[in-house]
Amino acid sequence: DVARGLGYEQEDLFDRVETFMGDYYSRARTIRQTADVLEDRLAMSRDENISRPSFSSILKFFRSKPSKIVDGFEFSEGELHAPDPTVLDQDPERILRLFRHAQKLEAKLSPDLRSLIRNRLTLIDADLIKNPSANVTFRSILQQVGSVGTTLTEMHDLGVLGRFVPEFDRLTCKVQHELYHRYTADVHVLRCIGELDKIFQGHEGNTHPYGEILRKTEVPALLYLMIFLHDLGKSQGPKGHCERGVEIASNLLERFAVPEEMRDRILFVVHHHLEMVRYFYKYDVEDPKVIDAFAAFVGSEQRLCYLYVHSYCDANGTSPDLWNAYKDELHHQLFTKTLRVLRGRPVERDPAILRKAYANLEIENLSIEQIADHLDHFPNRY
């Protein structure tokens, strides 16, 4: 027992292992971040110690676009810099707006600016967390379709995300004792958001159906917020996390000033984000009664569309090899048939399955082949 040998004395095995692995991931994360800082510093030192500029560097300098000032930051050569080390102290809200600027400009943060952010995390205090304008900025970050994951990951790596949303910080390095989960809870959420980015970017063929469905919703980008909120209840473990997640999400929706008419579908998905996958695992999606029951459970097309795409992102953000073509087909069948019912149309049975059901039917003076040939001459609606 490695954990016990290292001094972890919790009586419950899962608590002991979770605490041990949480400490391991936390320290490993710190080491990686420190290594990243050192790498940046060494790269800067190397550039500063070049005694004579090369012809290519001179050419690059004259061809480069002039720098510009964006909200107190200097934007040059695809990077944001802090010309004044007090830029964040002058306006603490800039620590959030900075990431919004980087997102819109597709800019990197310079090593010096990254270091400045780490040293000014205390600026993110209770006043800033409650600041309406700061929360609007955060919502804006969650609405930049196709590039939310990289921005939130950067915020998380620099300590900003957990500081601004303490409910998310409690997931940091949180080990998940579940069969399929490969990542800690914080990384899982960010990977799910990355999957949604891929859907909006549309570069991968298997994501196209999900993108088409999502674009039919009233606010496609709203799914980013749903995914961000969906596992916050896991801070106290997986059991009952959906119910706890609803309570946490409700408070954050109030803080983020999300319009009342959007909250119902957000909280529905947070509460029931596991149900669609459970349904097609457990029940026969060819059974009209199953589809009718699921349609009654979901209640609306908007809820169904968000839940459908969320389920895909959640599964693919859990483990790279968890999803496959078979599960995707069951998932799609459950969605399309439920959508028909919600639109007031009856569920269609697969003609091939119906014909198979009659394959062994015994009718006097008729062979199985004659019965099959008879059925083949009728249209599917028959």
Secondary structure, DSSP 8 states (H G I E B T S, - for coil): -HHHHTT---SSHHHHHHHHHHHHHHHHHHHHHHHHHHHHHHHHHHHHT-SS--HHHHHHHHHS---EEETTEEEETTEEE-SSTTHHHH-TTHHHHHHHHHHHHT-EE-HHHHHHHHHTGGGS-HHHHH-HHHHHHHHHHTTSTT-HHHHHHHHHHTTHHHHH-HHHHTTTT----SSS--S-HHHHHHHHHHHHHHHHHT-SGGGHHHHHHHTTSS-TTHHHHHHHHTTGGGGG-STTHHHHHHHHHHHHHHHTT--HHHHHHHHHHHHHTTHHHHHHHHS-TT-HHHHHHHHHHH-SHHHHHHHHHHHHHHHHTT-TTS--HHHHHHHHHHHHHHHHHHTT------HHHHHHHTTT--BTTB-HHHHHHHHHTS-TT-
